Amino acid sequence: MSSIALAALLKAQGKDAKACMQTTADALNPESKMLLGQFDLAAPELLNDAAGKDIALVDFSDLAQGPANLASANVVMIVDHHKIGDVTTNNPILFRAEPVGCTGTVLNKMFKDAGVAIPKNIACGMLAAILSDTVNFKSPTCTDEDKAAVADLKGVAGVANTDDLFMEMLKAKSSVAGIPAKDLLFRDYKDFDMKGNKVGVGQLELATLDQVAAIRDDLLKAMAEVKADGRHSVLLMLTDVVKEGTDLVVLSDDPALIENAFNGKLQGSSMWVDGMMSRKKQTIPNLQKAFGC
């Protein structure tokens, strides 16, 4: 949603811009498909090779999380809410990264700063993105600025009840029936460089852990396949939105390191981490510290 919003802002300022993503529209997660359809938004175009292109990065600044050959692209702008990654540029650029719960919150400020009115369907997408990223304000990443942005966008979007919208999104997001385990692992997945070690972390937000009880073995097999492709560790956060915690599933060359990172003990291949809701704020920083990053 953030790439769609940034492209709309740039177009309104007279710049040639289009929203892109690294997957096909058919491969989008169920939540994104639902929101695009509900708010009459076109899916971003597929971009799987960035070589030689002018690129604005939205919601990340790590080379490993971008399209192929991102290092040889001309990065002209970054808008984000994560830690600063390893992308470098040859010239000064607009780099706006803020410690908020969602890039949509940053973009809301950018529209205001530019004096550009947000189209209703774009406002709907931005609103939904903030609710999703902050888990309806339950995530520790949520700030007062995110709540203020939602208050702003509700009026423009014409959404009276954000709780109802979030529950629609959660129902779509947590749907797992009939979906291959590897697709579920990659539904919300990122690779990170931890001091030379490649570590993958996926997350499934669920209404209840019972939703994945019957497919846990399949998920572990998918994780093992991904880990075998040169990764030190693969983690899958099975986040129970209602209980506000995560069943952390782990495959690692050094399980004790992962246990120490979260001050827990693996029972088989997983451990419950109470209060863990955010990969960005609670999972990755602990891993970085454990790996000595």
Stockholm file with secondary structure:
# STOCKHOLM 1.0

chainA/1-293         MSSIALAALLKAQGKDAKACMQTTADALNPESKMLLGQFDLAAPELLNDAAGKDIALVDFSDLAQGPANLASANVVMIVDHHKIGDVTTNNPILFRAEPVGCTGTVLNKMFKDAGVAIPKNIACGMLAAILSDTVNFKSPTCTDEDKAAVADLKGVAGVANTDDLFMEMLKAKSSVAGIPAKDLLFRDYKDFDMKGNKVGVGQLELATLDQVAAIRDDLLKAMAEVKADGRHSVLLMLTDVVKEGTDLVVLSDDPALIENAFNGKLQGSSMWVDGMMSRKKQTIPNLQKAFGC
#=GR chainA/1-293 SS CHHHHHHHHHHHTTCCCCCEESSCGGGSCHHHHHHHHHTTCCCCEECCBCTTCEEEEESCCCGGGSCBTGGGSEEEEEEESSCCCSCCCSSCCEEEECSSSCHHHHHHHHHHHHTCCCCHHHHHHHHHHHHHHTTTTTSTTCCHHHHHHHHHHHHHHTCSCHHHHHHHHHHHHTCCTTCCHHHHHTTTEEEEEETTEEEEEEEEEESCGGGGGGGHHHHHHHHHHHHTTTCSEEEEEEEETTTTEEEEEEEESCHHHHHHHHTCCCBTTEEEEETCCCIIIIIHHHHHHHHTC
#=GC SS_cons         CHHHHHHHHHHHTTCCCCCEESSCGGGSCHHHHHHHHHTTCCCCEECCBCTTCEEEEESCCCGGGSCBTGGGSEEEEEEESSCCCSCCCSSCCEEEECSSSCHHHHHHHHHHHHTCCCCHHHHHHHHHHHHHHTTTTTSTTCCHHHHHHHHHHHHHHTCSCHHHHHHHHHHHHTCCTTCCHHHHHTTTEEEEEETTEEEEEEEEEESCGGGGGGGHHHHHHHHHHHHTTTCSEEEEEEEETTTTEEEEEEEESCHHHHHHHHTCCCBTTEEEEETCCCIIIIIHHHHHHHHTC
//
